[in-house]
Amino acid sequence: MSRTRSSTAAAAAVLVLVVLAIALWWLNKAESTAQPPPSSTPSADLNALVVAPAGPMSGYSRDRFSHWAGSGAGDSCDTREIVLQRQGTEVARDAQCRAVSGKWVSPYDGVEIRKAADVDIDHVVPLAEAWRSGASTWTDEQRKHFANDLGNPQLVAVTAASNRSKGDQDPGTWKPPARAYWCTYAKNYVAVKAFYKLTVDTKERDGLATMLATC
């Protein structure tokens, strides 16, 4: 009788171990096949922007967006010079932090520039466009930060020709001549608008969607 009870207990223990092994196998399988949470997509980021008609230009002036500001690091570098140093190669500067030589490739049109004086620093979201889409209600200090923002993809070194052709146009009416740059440009534009909670109008949104479709 005792031997029978021992056999039964042993069989029960084996059964428990088998059940535990199967449970652990299923848990491991579930973990290995689990999909990571979906990450944000460029289209989703665009769709998250508030669509609204462009506001009026009344009261606008570039002087309301003070630029180029000093770096605040105790040197004489201003925002323009910092962008030139960041985006150029072989950049040499003088005692006043001015670029005296270097090489820059304008992403808007693929043109190589060898003279710093020939480089324009473009605001990806133009100052006037920011005004039309929400910045008219900001303080001058907030507008100054926007115009000198080195933390977001808002400032880019480009050819004067491409910068002047863009002017204050949004993606509804202007896109970089270099189609290969459309994806990056649209992503940067959307990122800046999202960060500053600026709106987009319908034509602007459609222009961004066209560029993001090339990603």
N, CA, C and O of each residue as an XYZ file, in Angstrom:
860
protein
N       0.824     -1.207      0.000
C       0.000      0.000      0.000
C       0.855      1.253      0.000
O       0.594      2.190     -0.755
N       1.869      1.271      0.840
C       2.797      2.407      0.913
C       3.495      2.616     -0.399
O       3.713      3.749     -0.829
N       3.856      1.484     -1.057
C       4.559      1.601     -2.336
C       3.637      2.206     -3.389
O       4.090      2.968     -4.243
N       2.349      1.873     -3.335
C       1.388      2.404     -4.312
C       1.235      3.915     -4.141
O       1.185      4.672     -5.110
N       1.162      4.332     -2.847
C       1.043      5.761     -2.583
C       2.269      6.530     -3.069
O       2.142      7.635     -3.595
N       3.432      5.959     -2.899
C       4.669      6.605     -3.350
C       4.674      6.744     -4.861
O       5.086      7.771     -5.401
N       4.210      5.692     -5.543
C       4.173      5.730     -7.009
C       3.215      6.804     -7.495
O       3.480      7.525     -8.456
N       2.081      6.883     -6.786
C       1.084      7.899     -7.175
C       1.633      9.307     -6.970
O       1.451     10.183     -7.816
N       2.312      9.519     -5.830
C       2.898     10.838     -5.554
C       3.964     11.195     -6.568
O       4.055     12.342     -7.006
N       4.768     10.218     -6.941
C       5.824     10.463     -7.927
C       5.221     10.829     -9.270
O       5.704     11.730     -9.957
N       4.150     10.115     -9.642
C       3.496     10.393    -10.924
C       2.901     11.796    -10.929
O       2.956     12.508    -11.932
N       2.323     12.184     -9.771
C       1.749     13.528     -9.670
C       2.820     14.598     -9.796
O       2.611     15.625    -10.442
N       3.965     14.354     -9.177
C       5.066     15.315     -9.246
C       5.563     15.475    -10.672
O       5.838     16.582    -11.133
N       5.672     14.329    -11.371
C       6.104     14.377    -12.777
C       5.104     15.164    -13.614
O       5.487     15.961    -14.470
N       3.823     14.933    -13.361
C       2.780     15.635    -14.106
C       2.866     17.148    -13.885
O       2.720     17.934    -14.821
N       3.105     17.538    -12.636
C       3.244     18.976    -12.326
C       4.421     19.580    -13.071
O       4.321     20.676    -13.623
N       5.541     18.857    -13.085
C       6.730     19.352    -13.790
C       6.460     19.494    -15.283
O       6.889     20.460    -15.914
N       5.733     18.507    -15.847
C       5.408     18.581    -17.280
C       4.535     19.794    -17.571
O       4.757     20.513    -18.545
N       3.530     20.017    -16.708
C       2.649     21.173    -16.902
C       3.424     22.481    -16.798
O       3.211     23.390    -17.600
N       4.325     22.587    -15.815
C       5.148     23.782    -15.671
C       6.042     23.999    -16.881
O       6.206     25.128    -17.342
N       6.616     22.929    -17.390
C       7.489     23.031    -18.558
C       6.730     23.536    -19.770
O       7.224     24.374    -20.525
N       5.496     23.003    -19.951
C       4.675     23.450    -21.093
C       4.312     24.930    -20.942
O       4.348     25.697    -21.905
N       3.956     25.317    -19.683
C       3.593     26.721    -19.453
C       4.759     27.660    -19.745
O       4.581     28.704    -20.373
N       5.958     27.281    -19.284
C       7.148     28.106    -19.540
C       7.447     28.191    -21.019
O       7.861     29.240    -21.514
N       7.238     27.079    -21.741
C       7.487     27.070    -23.199
C       6.562     28.047    -23.910
O       6.994     28.779    -24.801
N       5.280     28.061    -23.515
C       4.333     28.962    -24.151
C       4.647     30.422    -23.825
O       4.520     31.300    -24.679
N       5.060     30.672    -22.573
C       5.425     32.044    -22.204
C       6.613     32.542    -23.000
O       6.616     33.676    -23.480
N       7.629     31.692    -23.142
C       8.819     32.079    -23.921
C       8.468     32.304    -25.379
O       8.974     33.227    -26.018
N       7.596     31.449    -25.900
C       7.184     31.595    -27.303
C       6.434     32.903    -27.512
O       6.642     33.599    -28.506
N       5.553     33.230    -26.556
C       4.778     34.473    -26.671
C       5.688     35.687    -26.636
O       5.483     36.641    -27.386
N       6.711     35.659    -25.754
C       7.638     36.785    -25.663
C       8.455     36.942    -26.925
O       8.716     38.058    -27.375
N       8.863     35.809    -27.500
C       9.722     35.876    -28.691
C       8.966     36.329    -29.919
O       9.560     36.896    -30.835
N       7.633     36.085    -29.956
C       6.851     36.463    -31.127
C       6.106     37.780    -30.936
O       5.475     38.283    -31.865
N       6.180     38.338    -29.721
C       5.476     39.604    -29.473
C       6.060     40.715    -30.324
O       7.279     40.827    -30.460
N       5.186     41.541    -30.902
C       5.616     42.649    -31.739
C       5.819     43.892    -30.886
O       5.036     44.140    -29.969
N       6.856     44.679    -31.169
C       7.048     45.934    -30.425
C       5.926     46.900    -30.731
O       5.311     46.793    -31.792
N       5.632     47.840    -29.847
C       4.570     48.812    -30.119
C       4.905     49.626    -31.354
O       6.064     49.982    -31.565
N       3.905     49.925    -32.173
C       4.180     50.673    -33.400
C       4.768     52.039    -33.093
O       4.281     52.741    -32.207
N       5.820     52.426    -33.825
C       6.435     53.732    -33.629
C       5.723     54.763    -34.484
O       4.997     54.423    -35.418
N       5.939     56.018    -34.154
C       5.315     57.098    -34.902
C       5.847     57.132    -36.321
O       7.037     56.913    -36.549
N       4.972     57.404    -37.274
C       5.369     57.503    -38.668
C       5.279     58.955    -39.106
O       4.565     59.747    -38.489
N       6.007     59.317    -40.180
C       5.926     60.705    -40.654
C       4.496     61.141    -40.952
O       4.109     62.268    -40.644
N       3.712     60.245    -41.551
C       2.324     60.591    -41.872
C       1.513     60.823    -40.607
O       0.690     61.738    -40.553
N       1.742     59.992    -39.580
C       1.024     60.167    -38.320
C       1.395     61.492    -37.667
O       0.539     62.183    -37.113
N       2.677     61.841    -37.736
C       3.121     63.118    -37.165
C       2.439     64.284    -37.885
O       2.017     65.253    -37.255
N       2.338     64.175    -39.215
C       1.676     65.228    -39.994
C       0.203     65.310    -39.618
O      -0.332     66.401    -39.423
N      -0.450     64.161    -39.515
C      -1.880     64.154    -39.211
C      -2.176     64.677    -37.814
O      -3.304     65.073    -37.521
N      -1.169     64.679    -36.957
C      -1.366     65.172    -35.588
C      -1.388     66.696    -35.521
O      -1.819     67.264    -34.518
N      -0.927     67.364    -36.583
C      -0.929     68.823    -36.600
C      -2.348     69.347    -36.766
O      -3.174     68.731    -37.441
N      -2.621     70.482    -36.147
C      -3.933     71.109    -36.257
C      -4.024     71.835    -37.594
O      -3.154     72.636    -37.937
N      -5.080     71.550    -38.338
C      -5.307     72.205    -39.632
C      -6.204     73.423    -39.415
O      -7.285     73.316    -38.836
N      -5.747     74.565    -39.882
C      -6.502     75.812    -39.725
C      -6.080     76.773    -40.829
O      -4.952     76.694    -41.315
N      -6.968     77.677    -41.232
C      -6.596     78.661    -42.253
C      -5.435     79.526    -41.765
O      -5.298     79.790    -40.570
N      -4.612     79.958    -42.702
C      -3.495     80.841    -42.347
C      -4.039     82.156    -41.801
O      -5.017     82.704    -42.309
N      -3.380     82.648    -40.752
C      -3.813     83.892    -40.145
C      -3.322     85.100    -40.931
O      -2.552     84.945    -41.880
N      -3.748     86.288    -40.557
C      -3.343     87.513    -41.258
C      -1.898     87.886    -40.946
O      -1.322     87.440    -39.953
N      -1.329     88.711    -41.816
C       0.043     89.181    -41.624
C       0.096     90.520    -40.900
O       1.176     91.087    -40.735
N      -1.027     91.020    -40.476
C      -1.051     92.318    -39.802
C      -0.170     92.290    -38.556
O      -0.264     91.386    -37.725
N       0.692     93.307    -38.449
C       1.596     93.411    -37.308
C       2.910     92.687    -37.478
O       3.795     92.796    -36.629
N       3.051     91.932    -38.588
C       4.285     91.155    -38.771
C       5.475     92.032    -39.150
O       5.344     92.995    -39.906
N       6.631     91.677    -38.610
C       7.906     92.263    -39.003
C       9.001     91.267    -38.640
O       8.940     90.629    -37.589
N       9.997     91.134    -39.503
C      11.114     90.251    -39.168
C      11.800     90.703    -37.886
O      12.410     89.899    -37.180
N      11.696     91.998    -37.591
C      12.306     92.509    -36.363
C      11.640     91.940    -35.115
O      12.206     92.002    -34.024
N      10.437     91.384    -35.275
C       9.772     90.760    -34.131
C      10.389     89.397    -33.810
O      10.093     88.804    -32.772
N      11.245     88.905    -34.707
C      11.965     87.645    -34.518
C      13.462     87.959    -34.483
O      14.159     87.750    -35.476
N      13.948     88.443    -33.382
C      15.337     88.895    -33.277
C      16.330     87.776    -33.612
O      16.318     86.716    -32.986
N      17.185     88.025    -34.600
C      18.212     87.061    -35.005
C      19.365     87.868    -35.615
O      19.080     88.964    -36.096
N      20.585     87.461    -35.648
C      21.053     86.221    -35.037
C      21.569     86.506    -33.639
O      22.365     87.424    -33.445
N      21.126     85.735    -32.674
C      21.480     85.998    -31.279
C      22.822     85.389    -30.931
O      23.288     84.459    -31.590
N      23.445     85.930    -29.874
C      24.694     85.358    -29.390
C      24.458     83.994    -28.774
O      23.341     83.651    -28.387
N      25.519     83.230    -28.692
C      25.401     81.863    -28.183
C      25.194     81.814    -26.683
O      24.662     80.834    -26.161
N      25.611     82.864    -25.979
C      25.498     82.869    -24.529
C      26.565     82.040    -23.847
O      26.502     81.799    -22.641
N      27.553     81.599    -24.627
C      28.613     80.745    -24.071
C      29.849     81.542    -23.701
O      30.904     80.968    -23.430
N      29.727     82.871    -23.689
C      30.860     83.702    -23.314
C      31.809     83.985    -24.455
O      32.886     84.541    -24.238
N      31.430     83.612    -25.681
C      32.271     83.919    -26.847
C      31.494     84.858    -27.770
O      30.405     85.317    -27.426
N      32.054     85.135    -28.924
C      31.410     86.067    -29.851
C      30.628     85.350    -30.945
O      30.231     85.972    -31.929
N      30.405     84.053    -30.784
C      29.675     83.284    -31.800
C      28.180     83.602    -31.739
O      27.571     83.548    -30.670
N      27.595     83.932    -32.888
C      26.147     84.074    -32.930
C      25.551     82.845    -33.620
O      26.276     81.951    -34.058
N      24.249     82.815    -33.707
C      23.566     81.630    -34.230
C      24.006     81.297    -35.651
O      24.223     80.129    -35.976
N      24.137     82.312    -36.497
C      24.554     82.065    -37.872
C      25.898     81.356    -37.914
O      26.062     80.375    -38.640
N      26.852     81.840    -37.148
C      28.189     81.252    -37.181
C      28.189     79.822    -36.632
O      28.938     78.971    -37.111
N      27.359     79.566    -35.642
C      27.276     78.212    -35.096
C      26.732     77.244    -36.146
O      27.220     76.122    -36.280
N      25.720     77.687    -36.885
C      25.168     76.834    -37.947
C      26.212     76.579    -39.030
O      26.332     75.458    -39.524
N      26.962     77.607    -39.399
C      28.014     77.438    -40.403
C      29.038     76.409    -39.939
O      29.492     75.580    -40.728
N      29.395     76.462    -38.678
C      30.385     75.518    -38.150
C      29.821     74.104    -38.065
O      30.526     73.135    -38.346
N      28.573     73.987    -37.685
C      27.949     72.668    -37.549
C      27.782     71.973    -38.899
O      28.030     70.773    -39.020
N      27.366     72.723    -39.897
C      26.952     72.101    -41.153
C      28.024     72.139    -42.236
O      27.852     71.559    -43.308
N      29.118     72.815    -41.956
C      30.202     72.850    -42.932
C      31.286     71.856    -42.605
O      31.268     71.221    -41.551
N      32.227     71.723    -43.511
C      33.408     70.899    -43.278
C      34.638     71.770    -43.484
O      34.623     72.704    -44.286
N      35.709     71.455    -42.749
C      36.962     72.195    -42.835
C      36.742     73.685    -42.580
O      37.366     74.530    -43.223
N      35.858     74.000    -41.645
C      35.521     75.397    -41.371
C      36.572     76.016    -40.452
O      36.842     75.505    -39.365
N      37.155     77.119    -40.903
C      38.101     77.884    -40.089
C      37.445     79.210    -39.736
O      36.724     79.785    -40.551
N      37.690     79.694    -38.533
C      37.075     80.943    -38.116
C      38.122     81.888    -37.560
O      39.212     81.476    -37.165
N      37.768     83.170    -37.539
C      38.702     84.162    -37.020
C      38.438     84.416    -35.534
O      37.641     83.715    -34.910
N      39.106     85.412    -34.982
C      38.989     85.689    -33.549
C      37.592     86.146    -33.150
O      37.219     86.054    -31.981
N      36.822     86.637    -34.111
C      35.447     87.062    -33.844
C      34.434     85.962    -34.131
O      33.231     86.219    -34.178
N      34.919     84.734    -34.324
C      34.077     83.555    -34.555
C      33.428     83.552    -35.939
O      32.482     82.803    -36.183
N      33.932     84.380    -36.830
C      33.383     84.404    -38.186
C      34.080     83.359    -39.044
O      35.305     83.235    -39.020
N      33.284     82.606    -39.804
C      33.861     81.606    -40.701
C      34.628     82.322    -41.809
O      34.092     83.207    -42.476
N      35.881     81.932    -41.996
C      36.700     82.558    -43.034
C      36.958     81.610    -44.195
O      37.328     82.043    -45.286
N      36.766     80.328    -43.962
C      36.898     79.352    -45.039
C      36.171     78.079    -44.632
O      35.865     77.858    -43.460
N      35.906     77.252    -45.636
C      35.198     76.004    -45.369
C      34.464     75.541    -46.615
O      34.621     76.105    -47.698
N      33.662     74.506    -46.438
C      32.871     73.979    -47.552
C      31.496     73.606    -47.026
O      31.363     72.972    -45.979
N      30.472     74.014    -47.774
C      29.090     73.709    -47.414
C      28.375     73.163    -48.647
O      28.586     73.645    -49.760
N      27.545     72.175    -48.445
C      26.712     71.648    -49.522
C      25.267     71.964    -49.182
O      24.739     71.482    -48.179
N      24.633     72.764    -50.007
C      23.250     73.170    -49.778
C      22.311     71.998    -50.060
O      22.240     71.545    -51.202
N      21.591     71.494    -49.060
C      20.724     70.339    -49.295
C      19.518     70.656    -50.176
O      18.915     69.748    -50.749
N      19.164     71.922    -50.288
C      18.004     72.282    -51.104
C      18.239     72.055    -52.589
O      17.329     71.667    -53.322
N      19.488     72.304    -53.032
C      19.769     72.183    -54.465
C      21.055     71.433    -54.780
O      21.419     71.306    -55.949
N      21.753     70.934    -53.763
C      22.959     70.141    -53.988
C      24.173     70.929    -54.400
O      25.167     70.341    -54.826
N      24.129     72.253    -54.289
C      25.231     73.099    -54.734
C      26.289     73.208    -53.631
O      25.962     73.400    -52.460
N      27.558     73.084    -54.021
C      28.658     73.231    -53.075
C      29.076     74.699    -52.998
O      29.202     75.380    -54.015
N      29.287     75.164    -51.775
C      29.651     76.564    -51.545
C      30.993     76.601    -50.836
O      31.224     75.852    -49.886
N      31.876     77.474    -51.298
C      33.212     77.581    -50.712
C      33.447     78.870    -49.949
O      34.450     78.996    -49.245
N      32.535     79.838    -50.075
C      32.682     81.110    -49.372
C      31.535     81.277    -48.384
O      30.363     81.195    -48.752
N      31.894     81.515    -47.117
C      30.860     81.644    -46.089
C      29.891     82.779    -46.404
O      28.706     82.703    -46.079
N      30.398     83.821    -47.034
C      29.545     84.966    -47.348
C      28.444     84.594    -48.333
O      27.424     85.278    -48.416
N      28.648     83.516    -49.076
C      27.658     83.090    -50.070
C      26.620     82.135    -49.480
O      25.713     81.693    -50.186
N      26.748     81.815    -48.198
C      25.820     80.891    -47.541
C      24.706     81.668    -46.840
O      24.964     82.630    -46.117
N      23.483     81.242    -47.062
C      22.345     81.780    -46.316
C      21.934     80.758    -45.260
O      22.051     79.553    -45.483
N      21.460     81.227    -44.127
C      20.888     80.332    -43.121
C      19.370     80.447    -43.223
O      18.790     81.490    -42.922
N      18.748     79.374    -43.644
C      17.297     79.376    -43.855
C      16.564     78.880    -42.619
O      17.017     77.960    -41.937
N      15.425     79.504    -42.343
C      14.500     78.985    -41.339
C      13.584     77.995    -42.063
O      12.822     78.379    -42.950
N      13.664     76.725    -41.679
C      12.863     75.691    -42.345
C      11.386     76.094    -42.346
O      10.742     76.089    -43.394
N      10.860     76.436    -41.191
C       9.541     77.066    -41.133
C       9.783     78.569    -41.153
O      10.276     79.127    -40.173
N       9.444     79.231    -42.256
C       9.749     80.662    -42.371
C       9.138     81.477    -41.236
O       8.105     81.115    -40.673
N       9.797     82.580    -40.917
C       9.318     83.430    -39.837
C       7.904     83.939    -40.107
O       7.055     83.936    -39.216
N       7.659     84.373    -41.333
C       6.325     84.877    -41.673
C       5.286     83.762    -41.608
O       4.146     83.993    -41.205
N       5.681     82.550    -42.005
C       4.766     81.412    -41.925
C       4.451     81.087    -40.465
O       3.313     80.758    -40.130
N       5.452     81.180    -39.606
C       5.207     80.965    -38.180
C       4.202     81.997    -37.658
O       3.308     81.672    -36.876
N       4.367     83.245    -38.106
C       3.456     84.305    -37.684
C       2.023     83.967    -38.090
O       1.091     84.137    -37.304
N       1.855     83.483    -39.333
C       0.518     83.160    -39.849
C      -0.110     81.962    -39.145
O      -1.328     81.783    -39.178
N       0.725     81.145    -38.509
C       0.198     79.893    -37.952
C       0.275     79.816    -36.430
O       0.190     78.732    -35.853
N       0.436     80.959    -35.789
C       0.369     80.958    -34.338
C       1.341     81.867    -33.621
O       1.072     82.275    -32.491
N       2.473     82.202    -34.244
C       3.502     82.990    -33.551
C       3.107     84.442    -33.331
O       3.779     85.157    -32.587
N       2.025     84.892    -33.965
C       1.581     86.275    -33.757
C       1.137     86.500    -32.323
O       1.090     87.639    -31.859
N       0.808     85.416    -31.610
C       0.349     85.548    -30.225
C       1.490     85.359    -29.218
O       1.284     85.495    -28.012
N       2.686     85.047    -29.714
C       3.815     84.823    -28.812
C       4.373     86.145    -28.289
O       4.047     87.226    -28.780
N       5.220     86.013    -27.281
C       6.002     87.160    -26.831
C       7.208     87.317    -27.759
O       7.566     86.387    -28.481
N       7.828     88.493    -27.735
C       9.018     88.701    -28.560
C      10.145     87.754    -28.148
O      10.948     87.345    -28.987
N      10.209     87.409    -26.876
C      11.245     86.487    -26.413
C      11.017     85.089    -26.986
O      11.980     84.409    -27.344
N       9.770     84.652    -27.078
C       9.461     83.358    -27.685
C       9.805     83.365    -29.174
O      10.300     82.373    -29.709
N       9.541     84.473    -29.825
C       9.863     84.569    -31.255
C      11.379     84.586    -31.460
O      11.880     84.032    -32.438
N      12.102     85.216    -30.546
C      13.564     85.221    -30.632
C      14.103     83.801    -30.512
O      15.017     83.423    -31.244
N      13.552     83.019    -29.605
C      13.987     81.631    -29.442
C      13.720     80.837    -30.717
O      14.558     80.043    -31.145
N      12.562     81.050    -31.318
C      12.209     80.363    -32.558
C      13.190     80.698    -33.677
O      13.614     79.818    -34.426
N      13.541     81.956    -33.781
C      14.419     82.402    -34.863
C      15.856     81.940    -34.688
O      16.635     81.965    -35.641
N      16.215     81.520    -33.480
C      17.598     81.116    -33.194
C      17.675     79.685    -32.661
O      18.635     79.322    -31.982
N      16.670     78.885    -32.967
C      16.551     77.547    -32.386
C      17.601     76.593    -32.957
O      17.537     76.202    -34.123
N      18.561     76.230    -32.117
C      19.606     75.287    -32.517
C      19.306     73.862    -32.058
O      20.055     72.937    -32.374
N      18.227     73.682    -31.323
C      17.889     72.367    -30.811
C      16.981     71.565    -31.712
O      17.017     70.335    -31.698
N      16.169     72.246    -32.493
C      15.274     71.598    -33.455
C      15.835     71.778    -34.859
O      16.703     72.624    -35.070
N      15.350     70.989    -35.833
C      15.873     71.092    -37.210
C      15.293     72.290    -37.954
O      14.674     72.132    -39.007
N      15.494     73.484    -37.408
C      14.877     74.697    -37.928
C      15.829     75.559    -38.741
O      15.378     76.402    -39.517
N      17.133     75.370    -38.583
C      18.111     76.218    -39.259
C      18.999     75.380    -40.153
O      19.549     74.369    -39.715
N      19.146     75.795    -41.414
C      19.936     75.007    -42.362
C      20.708     75.942    -43.286
O      20.185     76.954    -43.753
N      21.968     75.578    -43.538
C      22.830     76.369    -44.422
C      22.541     76.004    -45.872
O      22.641     74.839    -46.256
N      22.182     77.002    -46.675
C      21.785     76.759    -48.067
C      22.339     77.851    -48.974
O      22.919     78.830    -48.505
N      22.154     77.671    -50.263
C      22.551     78.706    -51.207
C      21.599     79.890    -51.088
O      20.426     79.738    -50.746
N      22.131     81.060    -51.375
C      21.294     82.259    -51.346
C      20.162     82.137    -52.367
O      19.041     82.581    -52.118
N      20.468     81.527    -53.527
C      19.456     81.407    -54.586
C      18.261     80.583    -54.115
O      17.114     80.970    -54.338
N      18.524     79.438    -53.458
C      17.413     78.599    -53.016
C      16.646     79.260    -51.877
O      15.427     79.119    -51.780
N      17.354     79.972    -51.025
C      16.692     80.648    -49.916
C      15.795     81.770    -50.417
O      14.679     81.951    -49.929
N      16.291     82.520    -51.392
C      15.497     83.630    -51.922
C      14.298     83.111    -52.715
O      13.233     83.730    -52.697
N      14.457     81.985    -53.409
C      13.330     81.439    -54.175
C      12.232     80.941    -53.237
O      11.049     80.980    -53.575
N      12.634     80.477    -52.064
C      11.654     80.004    -51.080
C      10.931     81.171    -50.430
O       9.706     81.158    -50.311
N      11.688     82.183    -50.008
C      11.072     83.315    -49.331
C      10.318     82.867    -48.092
O      10.856     82.137    -47.259
N       9.066     83.308    -47.971
C       8.266     82.900    -46.810
C       7.205     81.871    -47.197
O       6.199     81.717    -46.504
N       7.434     81.169    -48.308
C       6.456     80.193    -48.775
C       6.484     78.913    -47.931
O       7.534     78.496    -47.442
N       5.319     78.310    -47.776
C       5.231     77.025    -47.089
C       5.225     75.906    -48.132
O       5.224     76.197    -49.328
N       5.222     74.638    -47.718
C       5.287     73.524    -48.683
C       4.096     73.416    -49.630
O       4.117     72.616    -50.565
N       3.072     74.206    -49.395
C       1.962     74.215    -50.337
C       2.327     74.870    -51.648
O       1.709     74.595    -52.676
N       3.339     75.747    -51.623
C       3.736     76.464    -52.837
C       5.222     76.351    -53.151
O       5.653     76.762    -54.228
N       6.018     75.801    -52.228
C       7.457     75.669    -52.481
C       7.981     74.359    -51.915
O       7.630     73.952    -50.808
N       8.826     73.715    -52.700
C       9.525     72.507    -52.260
C      10.980     72.621    -52.697
O      11.261     73.271    -53.704
N      11.917     72.006    -51.967
C      13.327     72.069    -52.378
C      13.512     71.557    -53.801
O      12.921     70.540    -54.163
N      14.317     72.236    -54.617
C      14.571     71.751    -55.977
C      15.111     70.320    -56.006
O      14.806     69.563    -56.927
N      15.915     69.944    -54.996
C      16.464     68.586    -54.935
C      15.397     67.646    -54.376
O      15.158     67.614    -53.169
N      14.766     66.888    -55.256
C      13.683     65.996    -54.837
C      14.161     64.978    -53.796
O      13.383     64.552    -52.942
N      15.431     64.591    -53.865
C      15.972     63.611    -52.913
C      15.922     64.132    -51.479
O      16.020     63.351    -50.533
N      15.772     65.438    -51.312
C      15.747     66.032    -49.978
C      14.321     66.245    -49.460
O      14.132     66.687    -48.327
N      13.339     65.938    -50.273
C      11.955     66.194    -49.879
C      11.585     65.512    -48.568
O      10.975     66.132    -47.698
N      11.947     64.254    -48.422
C      11.589     63.502    -47.221
C      12.144     64.183    -45.978
O      11.410     64.440    -45.024
N      13.433     64.472    -45.991
C      14.074     65.102    -44.841
C      13.482     66.476    -44.561
O      13.221     66.826    -43.410
N      13.273     67.246    -45.614
C      12.729     68.593    -45.440
C      11.344     68.538    -44.803
O      11.060     69.286    -43.867
N      10.491     67.664    -45.302
C       9.135     67.574    -44.773
C       9.136     67.093    -43.321
O       8.384     67.609    -42.494
N       9.980     66.107    -43.012
C      10.070     65.627    -41.627
C      10.505     66.755    -40.690
O       9.935     66.936    -39.614
N      11.515     67.506    -41.110
C      12.006     68.614    -40.282
C      10.937     69.690    -40.104
O      10.752     70.227    -39.012
N      10.248     69.987    -41.183
C       9.200     71.012    -41.151
C       8.088     70.611    -40.179
O       7.649     71.412    -39.354
N       7.644     69.365    -40.292
C       6.587     68.863    -39.406
C       7.065     68.858    -37.953
O       6.309     69.207    -37.047
N       8.316     68.463    -37.736
C       8.858     68.414    -36.373
C       8.850     69.793    -35.728
O       8.501     69.932    -34.555
N       9.232     70.806    -36.487
C       9.271     72.169    -35.948
C       7.854     72.662    -35.656
O       7.594     73.238    -34.600
N       6.947     72.432    -36.596
C       5.562     72.875    -36.386
C       4.955     72.182    -35.164
O       4.235     72.803    -34.383
N       5.252     70.893    -35.008
C       4.704     70.151    -33.869
C       5.281     70.667    -32.560
O       4.552     70.845    -31.584
N       6.590     70.909    -32.536
C       7.241     71.369    -31.302
C       6.668     72.699    -30.834
O       6.454     72.903    -29.639
N       6.419     73.603    -31.778
C       5.937     74.935    -31.418
C       4.412     75.046    -31.466
O       3.853     76.125    -31.274
N       3.745     73.910    -31.726
C       2.280     73.872    -31.766
C       1.714     74.882    -32.761
O       0.749     75.592    -32.475
N       2.341     74.928    -33.938
C       1.876     75.789    -35.014
C       0.921     75.004    -35.910
O       1.057     73.790    -36.066
N      -0.031     75.700    -36.488
C      -1.015     75.044    -37.342
C      -0.506     74.928    -38.779
O       0.507     75.525    -39.141
N      -1.225     74.151    -39.588
C      -0.970     74.075    -41.027
C      -2.285     74.305    -41.745
O      -3.345     73.916    -41.255
N      -2.215     74.942    -42.914
C      -3.444     75.050    -43.704
C      -3.550     73.829    -44.627
O      -2.615     73.033    -44.712
N      -4.654     73.688    -45.296
C      -4.906     72.476    -46.090
C      -3.901     72.292    -47.211
O      -3.397     71.187    -47.410
N      -3.600     73.349    -47.944
C      -2.659     73.248    -49.054
C      -1.253     72.919    -48.552
O      -0.523     72.148    -49.176
N      -0.891     73.503    -47.436
C       0.409     73.240    -46.813
C       0.510     71.776    -46.391
O       1.526     71.123    -46.632
N      -0.542     71.268    -45.764
C      -0.568     69.864    -45.336
C      -0.435     68.933    -46.537
O       0.295     67.944    -46.480
N      -1.136     69.246    -47.622
C      -1.072     68.400    -48.815
C       0.328     68.416    -49.426
O       0.814     67.393    -49.908
N       0.975     69.592    -49.402
C       2.346     69.672    -49.908
C       3.306     68.840    -49.084
O       4.206     68.199    -49.625
N       3.115     68.851    -47.783
C       3.952     68.027    -46.898
C       3.697     66.550    -47.148
O       4.636     65.754    -47.159
N       2.434     66.173    -47.350
C       2.105     64.763    -47.611
C       2.772     64.286    -48.903
O       3.243     63.151    -48.986
N       2.806     65.163    -49.907
C       3.464     64.798    -51.165
C       4.952     64.493    -50.948
O       5.483     63.525    -51.491
N       5.606     65.325    -50.155
C       7.012     65.114    -49.900
C       7.258     63.891    -49.013
O       8.206     63.139    -49.239
N       6.409     63.695    -48.013
C       6.572     62.548    -47.128
C       6.330     61.233    -47.858
O       6.818     60.190    -47.423
N       5.592     61.264    -48.949
C       5.357     60.057    -49.731
C       6.630     59.539    -50.386
O       6.677     58.398    -50.847
N       7.660     60.374    -50.428
C       8.937     59.944    -51.022
C       9.838     59.265    -49.984
O      10.906     58.764    -50.337
N       9.433     59.241    -48.730
C      10.263     58.657    -47.674
C      10.354     57.122    -47.820
O      11.013     56.464    -47.016
